[in-house]
Amino acid sequence: MAHKLEELPLFPLNTVLFPYAALQLHIFEDRYREMIRECVEFDRPFGIVLIRRGSETGGVVEPYMVGTAVRIVQVHNYDDGRMDLHVQGERRFRIRELDESRSFLVGKVEPVIELEIEESPRAEDLLYRAREEFEHLIQKLFARQELSIKVQFPNDPVVLSFTIANLLPMENLEKQRLLETTDTLERVEELIPILQTQNLEIAAPSYYRVGSTELKEWQSPN
């Protein structure tokens, strides 16, 4: 293998976390309390992986092989040992081996490498369309709150693609496929029709679970 495998504690969940996205977690099981204490003590990341088979609480779990390593941003400890975590997604990994010798899963993982984007009319067109559709979506969402906003886009197309993906309502398997995709333009191309659909369905509030708090990094009130 081209990369030395890294040992990474794993937290299987019924959710997909994209790089650059934030997540709030409530930790109450003993095995994950132990895991988080070690991560905090040694300033280590852990990995969030989608569950393929099994349950979040107790029992044997089989995860999907691609997940996202997260950094612990903030921890709130309760007197009874429970914890609330704020974590930030940073990078993707692929599990090559699973170690089940501890109370929690540990993966021996390697990085998932994104393909370089070659400049081309197709790349320029896809990125332009994704920005345009996403800007329309954000403006429509904030128009309900009578706010005038200016959308600020990340310069990095990879960051842009994952940030858009994180804000769109999709099934977990669809998110997992996007997480595993290593071609930025392929990911963007898949996101554009979803953005278009959301723009058409903007009048139905039930399609949206995001608000001004989640979207604050995208807004710049005039």
Residue frames relative to the residue before (quaternion, step in Angstrom):
aa qw qx qy qz dx dy dz
M 1.0000 0.0000 0.0000 0.0000 0.00 0.00 0.00
A 0.5282 -0.6655 0.4309 0.3041 3.55 -1.03 0.78
H 0.7707 0.3001 -0.1585 0.5393 3.58 1.12 -0.60
K 0.4782 -0.6244 0.5330 0.3120 3.54 -1.17 0.67
L 0.4450 -0.7086 0.4797 0.2641 3.55 -0.88 0.94
E 0.2718 -0.7498 0.5897 0.1271 3.54 -1.07 0.91
E 0.3518 -0.7045 0.5701 0.2343 3.57 -1.02 0.76
L 0.0134 0.8182 -0.5681 0.0879 3.56 -0.64 1.18
P 0.3959 -0.6874 0.5488 0.2635 3.64 -0.75 0.97
L 0.2261 -0.8044 0.5423 0.0877 3.56 -0.98 0.86
F 0.1403 -0.7570 0.6352 0.0615 3.53 -1.12 0.84
P 0.1623 -0.8074 0.5605 0.0865 3.64 -0.13 1.23
L 0.0053 0.7992 -0.5984 0.0560 3.57 -0.92 0.99
N 0.4726 -0.6266 0.5250 0.3294 3.54 -1.31 0.23
T 0.6261 0.4717 -0.3618 0.5046 3.54 0.88 1.00
V 0.3101 -0.7119 0.5964 0.2035 3.55 -1.29 0.42
L 0.1298 -0.7773 0.6120 0.0666 3.56 -0.86 0.99
F 0.2876 -0.7585 0.5628 0.1588 3.56 -0.85 1.00
P 0.6093 -0.5102 0.4398 0.4184 3.59 -1.21 0.37
Y 0.8110 0.2610 -0.2450 0.4628 3.55 -1.23 0.77
A 0.6067 0.5485 -0.3650 0.4447 3.63 1.24 -0.06
A 0.3573 -0.7171 0.5597 0.2120 3.57 -1.21 0.58
L 0.0561 -0.7891 0.6116 0.0103 3.55 -1.22 0.57
Q 0.2707 -0.7278 0.6078 0.1661 3.55 -1.15 0.76
L 0.0642 -0.8064 0.5879 -0.0034 3.57 -0.87 0.99
H 0.2010 -0.7392 0.6279 0.1378 3.55 -1.15 0.70
I 0.1539 -0.8144 0.5584 0.0360 3.57 -0.55 1.20
F 0.0724 0.8222 -0.5599 0.0724 3.58 -0.66 1.10
E 0.6083 0.5476 -0.3688 0.4406 3.64 1.16 -0.41
D 0.5949 -0.6063 0.3990 0.3454 3.57 -1.04 0.84
R 0.6618 0.5332 -0.3242 0.4155 3.59 0.90 -0.92
Y 0.7167 0.4268 -0.2623 0.4851 3.57 0.99 -0.76
R 0.5381 0.5659 -0.4104 0.4709 3.58 1.21 -0.34
E 0.6462 0.5171 -0.3093 0.4684 3.56 0.96 -0.92
M 0.6573 0.5222 -0.3074 0.4481 3.57 0.91 -0.93
I 0.6966 0.4716 -0.2838 0.4602 3.57 0.82 -0.98
R 0.6117 0.5455 -0.3588 0.4466 3.60 0.98 -0.74
E 0.6629 0.4953 -0.3044 0.4717 3.59 0.97 -0.84
C 0.6481 0.5212 -0.3213 0.4528 3.58 0.96 -0.86
V 0.6601 0.4927 -0.3048 0.4783 3.58 0.99 -0.83
E 0.6698 0.5233 -0.3058 0.4288 3.59 0.85 -0.99
F 0.7958 0.2880 -0.1360 0.5151 3.58 0.90 -0.93
D 0.4168 -0.7357 0.4449 0.2950 3.58 1.32 0.27
R 0.3568 0.7375 -0.4802 0.3132 3.55 0.86 1.07
P 0.4423 -0.6473 0.5353 0.3142 3.57 -1.18 0.46
F 0.1474 -0.7326 0.6354 0.1943 3.54 -1.35 -0.05
G 0.4459 -0.7175 0.4806 0.2354 3.54 -1.24 0.38
I 0.2341 -0.7363 0.6174 0.1476 3.55 -1.08 0.80
V 0.0068 -0.8027 0.5938 -0.0550 3.55 -0.77 1.11
L 0.4875 -0.6465 0.5066 0.2962 3.54 -1.14 0.70
I 0.4307 -0.6936 0.5176 0.2560 3.57 -1.00 0.87
R 0.2747 -0.7423 0.5905 0.1575 3.56 -0.89 1.00
R 0.7728 -0.0544 0.0609 0.6294 3.57 0.99 -0.94
G 0.6623 0.4849 -0.3742 0.4315 3.55 -1.04 0.81
S 0.4735 -0.6675 0.5124 0.2601 3.52 -1.38 -0.11
E 0.5949 -0.5733 0.4268 0.3677 3.56 -1.21 0.52
T 0.7824 0.2865 -0.1444 0.5338 3.58 1.01 -0.75
G 0.8630 0.0091 -0.0514 0.5025 3.55 -0.57 1.23
G 0.7601 0.3982 -0.2833 0.4282 3.53 -1.31 0.38
V 0.6355 -0.5253 0.4166 0.3830 3.51 -1.41 0.10
V 0.1354 -0.7956 0.5894 0.0357 3.55 -0.96 0.94
E 0.1597 -0.7484 0.6349 0.1064 3.54 -1.09 0.82
P 0.1791 -0.8218 0.5327 0.0935 3.61 -0.49 1.13
Y 0.5408 -0.5166 0.5210 0.4114 3.52 -1.35 0.11
M 0.5505 -0.6920 0.3826 0.2676 3.55 -1.10 0.73
V 0.7077 0.3622 -0.2606 0.5477 3.61 1.24 -0.16
G 0.0784 0.7956 -0.5937 0.0921 3.54 -0.85 1.03
T 0.4729 -0.6532 0.5167 0.2877 3.54 -1.36 -0.21
A 0.3419 -0.7150 0.5755 0.2016 3.56 -0.89 0.98
V 0.1410 -0.8100 0.5677 0.0415 3.56 -0.92 0.94
R 0.3263 -0.6992 0.6054 0.1953 3.49 -1.31 0.58
I 0.3972 -0.6991 0.5410 0.2466 3.57 -0.97 0.89
V 0.2252 -0.7969 0.5525 0.0946 3.56 -0.62 1.18
Q 0.8054 -0.0533 0.0909 0.5832 3.56 0.94 -0.91
V 0.1077 -0.7768 0.6187 0.0459 3.56 -1.12 0.77
H 0.0761 -0.7528 0.6509 0.0615 3.53 -1.04 0.84
N 0.1892 -0.8036 0.5601 0.0688 3.58 -0.63 1.19
Y 0.2651 -0.7409 0.5970 0.1558 3.54 -1.05 0.87
D 0.6618 -0.5367 0.3540 0.3856 3.56 -1.21 0.49
D 0.7074 0.4575 -0.2648 0.4692 3.60 1.09 -0.68
G 0.6604 -0.5399 0.3013 0.4262 3.61 1.25 0.21
R 0.5247 0.6155 -0.4286 0.4028 3.60 1.21 -0.18
M 0.1760 -0.7894 0.5822 0.0830 3.55 -1.22 0.48
D 0.1925 -0.7047 0.6612 0.1707 3.52 -1.31 0.48
L 0.1208 -0.8106 0.5724 0.0272 3.55 -0.81 1.05
H 0.1457 -0.7019 0.6838 0.1361 3.49 -1.30 0.55
V 0.0029 -0.8189 0.5723 -0.0434 3.58 -0.55 1.18
Q 0.2497 -0.7554 0.5921 0.1281 3.54 -1.27 0.54
G 0.3971 -0.7153 0.5245 0.2357 3.57 -0.79 1.04
E 0.1419 -0.8297 0.5378 0.0468 3.57 -0.89 0.92
R 0.8187 -0.0919 0.1302 0.5517 3.62 0.65 -1.05
R 0.4511 -0.6759 0.5123 0.2778 3.53 -1.24 0.48
F 0.0834 -0.7760 0.6229 0.0538 3.53 -1.25 0.50
R 0.2588 -0.7265 0.6115 0.1768 3.53 -1.33 0.37
I 0.3678 -0.7343 0.5289 0.2142 3.58 -0.79 1.03
R 0.1710 -0.7844 0.5910 0.0787 3.55 -0.89 0.99
E 0.7820 0.0297 -0.0175 0.6223 3.58 1.17 -0.60
L 0.2383 -0.7490 0.5990 0.1532 3.56 -1.21 0.60
D 0.1761 -0.7598 0.6201 0.0851 3.56 -0.97 0.95
E 0.0853 -0.8261 0.5570 0.0009 3.57 -0.50 1.23
S 0.3901 0.7604 -0.4464 0.2651 3.59 1.24 0.37
R 0.7003 0.4269 -0.2680 0.5055 3.59 1.19 -0.35
S 0.6911 -0.4646 0.3353 0.4406 3.58 -1.27 0.05
F 0.7500 0.2407 -0.1532 0.5967 3.60 1.24 -0.49
L 0.5927 -0.5882 0.4200 0.3553 3.54 -1.22 0.51
V 0.0850 -0.7484 0.6544 0.0665 3.54 -1.19 0.69
G 0.1853 -0.7934 0.5719 0.0957 3.56 -0.86 0.95
K 0.2714 -0.6801 0.6456 0.2167 3.52 -1.21 0.59
V 0.0168 -0.8683 0.4857 -0.0997 3.49 -0.21 1.36
E 0.2016 -0.7336 0.6325 0.1457 3.50 -1.39 0.34
P 0.5987 -0.5811 0.3957 0.3838 3.62 -1.13 0.45
V 0.3294 -0.6622 0.6253 0.2490 3.53 -1.30 0.46
I 0.2044 -0.8136 0.5398 0.0699 3.55 -0.57 1.21
E 0.3354 -0.7386 0.5566 0.1795 3.56 -0.83 1.06
L 0.4873 -0.6566 0.4927 0.2977 3.57 -1.02 0.81
E 0.5083 -0.6311 0.4862 0.3271 3.56 -1.10 0.64
I 0.3790 -0.7148 0.5431 0.2248 3.55 -1.09 0.76
E 0.2412 -0.7592 0.5892 0.1356 3.55 -0.79 1.04
E 0.4916 -0.6607 0.4811 0.3006 3.55 -0.91 0.90
S 0.2064 0.7547 -0.5919 0.1935 3.55 -0.85 1.03
P 0.6393 -0.5104 0.3916 0.4213 3.60 -1.21 0.32
R 0.6246 0.5395 -0.3445 0.4474 3.62 1.04 -0.73
A 0.6570 0.5053 -0.3123 0.4642 3.60 0.91 -0.91
E 0.6630 0.5117 -0.3031 0.4546 3.55 0.90 -0.93
D 0.6713 0.5053 -0.2951 0.4549 3.57 0.96 -0.90
L 0.6681 0.5076 -0.3095 0.4474 3.61 0.88 -0.92
L 0.6804 0.4859 -0.2918 0.4645 3.57 0.89 -0.91
Y 0.6273 0.5282 -0.3326 0.4657 3.58 1.05 -0.76
R 0.6786 0.4941 -0.2937 0.4572 3.58 0.89 -0.93
A 0.6406 0.5207 -0.3271 0.4599 3.59 1.00 -0.79
R 0.6544 0.4997 -0.3134 0.4732 3.60 0.93 -0.87
E 0.6637 0.5226 -0.3053 0.4395 3.57 0.92 -0.95
E 0.6873 0.4706 -0.2850 0.4744 3.59 0.86 -0.95
F 0.6632 0.5059 -0.3124 0.4546 3.57 0.97 -0.83
E 0.6323 0.5249 -0.3300 0.4646 3.58 1.02 -0.78
H 0.6329 0.5225 -0.3283 0.4677 3.59 0.99 -0.80
L 0.6511 0.5260 -0.3150 0.4474 3.57 0.97 -0.87
I 0.6803 0.4863 -0.2927 0.4637 3.57 0.85 -0.98
Q 0.6604 0.5071 -0.3138 0.4564 3.58 0.94 -0.85
K 0.6462 0.5081 -0.3255 0.4672 3.59 1.01 -0.73
L 0.6378 0.5299 -0.3289 0.4520 3.58 1.00 -0.79
F 0.7315 0.4166 -0.2412 0.4829 3.56 0.88 -0.91
A 0.5247 0.6265 -0.4195 0.3953 3.59 1.19 -0.35
R 0.5939 0.5720 -0.3608 0.4357 3.59 1.15 -0.61
Q 0.7198 0.4039 -0.2342 0.5137 3.55 1.17 -0.63
E 0.4377 -0.7306 0.4209 0.3122 3.56 1.37 0.28
L 0.4266 0.6646 -0.4879 0.3720 3.56 0.94 0.97
S 0.2706 -0.7188 0.6130 0.1855 3.54 -1.12 0.71
I 0.0025 0.8379 -0.5428 0.0576 3.57 -0.56 1.12
K 0.2175 -0.7137 0.6454 0.1638 3.49 -1.39 0.33
V 0.3134 -0.7711 0.5274 0.1702 3.58 -0.65 1.10
Q 0.1703 -0.7746 0.6046 0.0742 3.55 -0.89 1.01
F 0.2131 -0.8194 0.5250 0.0862 3.57 -0.54 1.18
P 0.5160 -0.5920 0.5048 0.3584 3.59 -1.16 0.53
N 0.4955 -0.6562 0.4776 0.3094 3.58 -1.07 0.67
D 0.6709 0.4989 -0.2883 0.4667 3.56 1.09 -0.74
P 0.4247 -0.7241 0.4769 0.2604 3.64 -0.61 1.06
V 0.6058 0.5517 -0.3632 0.4435 3.61 1.08 -0.64
V 0.6581 0.4946 -0.2987 0.4827 3.58 0.92 -0.94
L 0.6270 0.5421 -0.3270 0.4540 3.58 0.98 -0.85
S 0.6856 0.4983 -0.2996 0.4380 3.58 0.80 -0.98
F 0.6993 0.4579 -0.2877 0.4674 3.60 0.88 -0.85
T 0.6330 0.5305 -0.3417 0.4485 3.59 1.03 -0.69
I 0.6347 0.5014 -0.3267 0.4888 3.58 1.01 -0.78
A 0.6571 0.5252 -0.3136 0.4404 3.58 0.88 -0.95
N 0.6528 0.5358 -0.3155 0.4328 3.58 0.99 -0.80
L 0.7289 0.4490 -0.2411 0.4572 3.60 1.06 -0.69
L 0.6429 0.5338 -0.3281 0.4406 3.60 1.26 -0.18
P 0.4524 -0.6745 0.5061 0.2900 3.60 -1.01 0.75
M 0.1722 0.7688 -0.5931 0.1660 3.56 -0.64 1.20
E 0.5569 -0.5651 0.4783 0.3765 3.54 -1.26 0.36
N 0.6485 -0.5589 0.3563 0.3745 3.56 -1.17 0.62
L 0.6531 0.5170 -0.3331 0.4417 3.60 0.95 -0.78
E 0.6240 0.5204 -0.3312 0.4797 3.57 1.11 -0.67
K 0.6447 0.5058 -0.3125 0.4806 3.58 1.01 -0.82
Q 0.6476 0.5266 -0.3256 0.4441 3.57 0.95 -0.86
R 0.6326 0.5293 -0.3316 0.4580 3.58 1.00 -0.77
L 0.6592 0.4937 -0.3036 0.4791 3.58 0.99 -0.83
L 0.6258 0.5370 -0.3328 0.4574 3.58 1.06 -0.75
E 0.7105 0.4624 -0.2529 0.4663 3.58 0.99 -0.84
T 0.5430 0.6289 -0.3973 0.3897 3.59 1.22 -0.41
T 0.1976 -0.8027 0.5549 0.0939 3.58 -0.87 0.93
D 0.6096 0.5028 -0.3500 0.5030 3.58 1.31 0.14
T 0.3965 -0.7531 0.4742 0.2254 3.59 -0.36 1.24
L 0.6878 0.4899 -0.2966 0.4460 3.58 0.86 -0.93
E 0.6077 0.5332 -0.3515 0.4720 3.58 1.09 -0.64
R 0.6436 0.5157 -0.3161 0.4689 3.58 1.00 -0.83
V 0.6628 0.5030 -0.3000 0.4665 3.57 0.91 -0.94
E 0.6418 0.5356 -0.3211 0.4451 3.57 0.96 -0.86
E 0.6651 0.4855 -0.3033 0.4795 3.59 1.06 -0.70
L 0.6600 0.5294 -0.3084 0.4349 3.58 1.09 -0.66
I 0.5850 0.6286 -0.3748 0.3495 3.59 1.03 -0.73
P 0.6984 0.4397 -0.3161 0.4680 3.69 0.73 -0.82
I 0.6026 0.5365 -0.3672 0.4629 3.61 1.12 -0.54
L 0.6335 0.5166 -0.3178 0.4804 3.57 1.03 -0.81
Q 0.6516 0.5210 -0.3144 0.4529 3.57 0.93 -0.88
T 0.6477 0.5152 -0.3114 0.4670 3.57 1.00 -0.84
Q 0.6635 0.5051 -0.3055 0.4597 3.57 0.94 -0.88
N 0.6312 0.5261 -0.3329 0.4627 3.58 1.06 -0.71
L 0.6532 0.4996 -0.3103 0.4769 3.58 1.08 -0.70
E 0.7516 0.3914 -0.2001 0.4918 3.58 1.07 -0.75
I 0.2933 0.8050 -0.4815 0.1844 3.58 1.25 0.25
A 0.6249 0.5666 -0.3486 0.4086 3.60 1.09 -0.55
A 0.6715 0.4636 -0.3014 0.4933 3.61 1.24 -0.26
P 0.3250 -0.8049 0.4607 0.1851 3.61 -0.07 1.26
S 0.5963 0.6077 -0.3732 0.3685 3.60 1.06 -0.61
Y 0.5967 0.5762 -0.3695 0.4188 3.59 1.20 -0.31
Y 0.7453 0.4249 -0.2074 0.4700 3.60 1.18 -0.38
R 0.1073 -0.7923 0.5998 0.0314 3.51 -0.98 0.93
V 0.6105 0.5457 -0.3525 0.4530 3.57 1.24 0.20
G 0.0970 -0.7912 0.6025 0.0394 3.53 -1.18 0.62
S 0.7920 -0.3372 0.2130 0.4621 3.53 -1.28 -0.16
T 0.6163 0.5546 -0.3587 0.4289 3.61 1.03 -0.68
E 0.6999 0.4672 -0.2727 0.4663 3.58 0.86 -0.98
L 0.7509 0.4040 -0.2019 0.4818 3.57 1.10 -0.72
K 0.3492 0.7949 -0.4634 0.1773 3.61 1.24 0.04
E 0.6425 0.5308 -0.3469 0.4303 3.62 1.05 -0.64
W 0.6752 0.4910 -0.2915 0.4670 3.58 1.26 -0.33
Q 0.7035 0.4867 -0.2782 0.4367 3.59 1.16 -0.26
S 0.0369 -0.7635 0.6447 0.0037 3.50 -1.19 0.72
P 0.2245 -0.8255 0.4982 0.1413 3.60 0.22 1.27
N 0.4086 -0.7071 0.5264 0.2365 3.56 -1.02 0.86
